[in-house]
Amino acid sequence: MFYTIYKITNILNGKIYIGKHQTKDIDDGYMGSGKHLKRAISKHGIENFKKEILFQFDNEADMNTKEAELVTEEFCLKEDTYNLCPGGNGGWGYVNTSSIRNGFENRIMQIKNTTEFLKWSKKGGNSYANRIKTDPDFRSKVSETTKIRNKMHPNGFINKNHTENTKKIIGEKSSISQSGPGNSQFGTIWITDGISNRKIKKTDVVPDGWKLGRKIK
């Protein structure tokens, strides 16, 4: 078994991806598993990407250690990389490492502070929103970082509370939206046949065998 660290380069724009791969065939044609990289290959064509084997080991531990050394949080934040996650672990294992997790919580904010984005923002207007709409690559990268954040924190509102004033405003708006025609049940009534219940419009005729009200189960 070969345990390798490889680099894939987009020869059109110079962007790179560094990853690990274990295989019985060193020339198996594997071209990475990164989602951002795959989208780039689909967009530009496989012929515009070249692969190099940077390191080769005889065990998985050494391979993981080397990937962790190369694919750091700082490396992932570079504008010329397709990597989204620090290396050294498989799948979502990195989520359980607090230092890496904390780093990725900052990534969402840091992406707005890259040199590339700052240049864009000088053009004025609602630049972040505009770029999301007009730049597919930027939109894709933001999307992936958001998925990472959601993977770490499925409930984005965890450990947060509404203020009393906010609760009051929400309650008032809900009361308005749920009254009259704003209520999805407006203009309907319950009817029952003694076994099951259903709703009909107040203007509808109650079918034979049915009566107003409902059976409580």
N, C-alpha and C positions, 0 to 999 in steps of 0.2 A: 504494500500500500504506500502511495506517495502522499505526503502532507505538504501542501504548497501554499505560498503566499504569492499572489499574482497582481499585476497592474494592467488595467485596460485603459487605453487612451483614445479619445475622440480626435482623430487627426485633422478634423475641420476646425475645432475651436480650442483644442489643447486640454479640455477637461479630462480628469482622470478618476478612476475608481480602483481602490485597493481592497482585495478580499482574500479569503482563504478557501481552499478546496482540497478535499481528500479523494483520491481516485486510484484505481488500479492501472489506468492508462493515462500517462502524463500528457498525451496528445488527444484527449477525448473531445476537444473543441468547446469545452465549457467556457461560457462568456459571462459569468456572474449572475447573481440573484437579486441584486438591488433593484427596487421598483423604479427609482429615478433613472438608473442606468438602462433598464429595459425599455423605458419609454423613449430614451434618447436613441437607442439602437433602432427602435421601431420608426422613429422620426427620420433619422439620418441614413439608415441602412447599415447592415452589418459590415459591409465592405469598407466603411469609413472608421472602423475601430480596430486597433491592434492590441494584442495581448502579449505580455512578457511575464515569465516566471522569475520572480525576484529572489525567493528563497525556497529551499526544499528540505524537509525534515523527515525523520523516520518515526515520529510519534506526534500525537495530537496536541499534547501539552506544550511542546516547543512551538508548534504552529500557532496556537492560541496566544502564547506569550508574545511572539513577534508581531502578530496582528494588533495586539493591544498597544505595543510600542509605536506602531506606525499610524494606526487609525485612532487618533485621539479625538477628544471633543474639539480641540482647536483645529485639527485637520478637517473635521466634518463641517466646521463653520466657514471654511474657505470658499470663495466664490467659484474656484475652478475644480471643485470635486463633486462627484455624484453621491458620495457616501453621506448617509443620514445618521447612522448609529456608530458609536465608538466600538472598536473591535475587541476581540478576546473572549467572547461568549457566543453561544448559539441561540438562535431564535430570539425570544424576549427575555432571556436570562439576565441581560444587563439591567433590566428594570429594577431588579432586586438589589443593585449596588447603589447605596445612597449617594456617593459622590457623583456618579454618572447621572443618576436620576435628578439630582439638584442642578447639574449642568444643563440638562435638557429642559428643565423648567425655565431656564433663562434663555434658551435658544429661540423661543418664539419672539422674545423682545429683541434679541441680538440680530435677528435676520433683518430687522428694520434699520440697523445701524451699520450695515456693510457699506463699503465704499461705493459699490455699484448702486445700492439703493439711495445713498445720500446724493449721488450725482443725479439720479432720477428725480428726487424730491425737489431739486433746485428749479425744475421746470414749472413748479407752482401747482396750485389746485389741490384737489383731494388725491394726492399722488399715490398713496398706498392702495386706495380703492380702484383708481384708474389702472394701476399696474396689474392688479389682480385680474382685471377684465381684459387687458390687452397683451399681457406677457404670459404665454402658456407655461414656459419653463419656471418662471417665478411663482405662478399660481400652483403648479405641481409641487414645488418645494415647500411652499407654505402649507399645502394640503397634507403633505407627509408629516411635517413637524406637528401639525395639529392632531393627526392620528396618534402620534407618539405621546403627545400630552394627554389625550383622551384615554390611551391605553394605561397610562400611569394613574390618572385620576378620572375614572369613569363618571363620577358625579362631580361636575365642575363647581357645584355650590356647597360641597362638603365643608363643614366647620364654619359656615357663614350664616348670618342671620339678618333678616330684614329689620330695619328700624321700625319703631311704632308708627312713625309718620308714613313710612312706605307701606306698611300693612294697611293703614287706614285708606290710603289712596287706592291700593289694589282692591280693597273691599268695596269702595265706592264705585270704581269702574266695573267691577264684577256685578254689582247690584244693578247698575244701569244696563249692562250688556245682557243680563239674564232676565230682564223684565220685558213684558209685552212681546212684540214681534221678535225681539232679540233673543228670546228663549226658544230653543229648538222644539220645545213641547207646547208652544203657544198654539191655541186653537184646537187642541186634541182632548179626547176623553178616554177613560178606561172602560172596557166592556169585558164581560166574562160569560162563559157558557157553563160555569160551575166546575170546570176542570182546568181550563187554560185562560190566560188573560191576553188581551191585545189592545192596541190603541187605534182609534179612528178619528177622523175629523168631526168636530162638533156639528158640522152641517150634513154629515152622512147619516143615512138611515140605519138604525141598529138592526142587524140581521136577525132572522127568525132563530129562536133558540138561544139568543144572547140577551143580556140585560146590562144596564149601567152598573159600574162598580168593578171590583176585581176580587178574585179569590186569593186570600193570603196563604201562601204555602208554608 
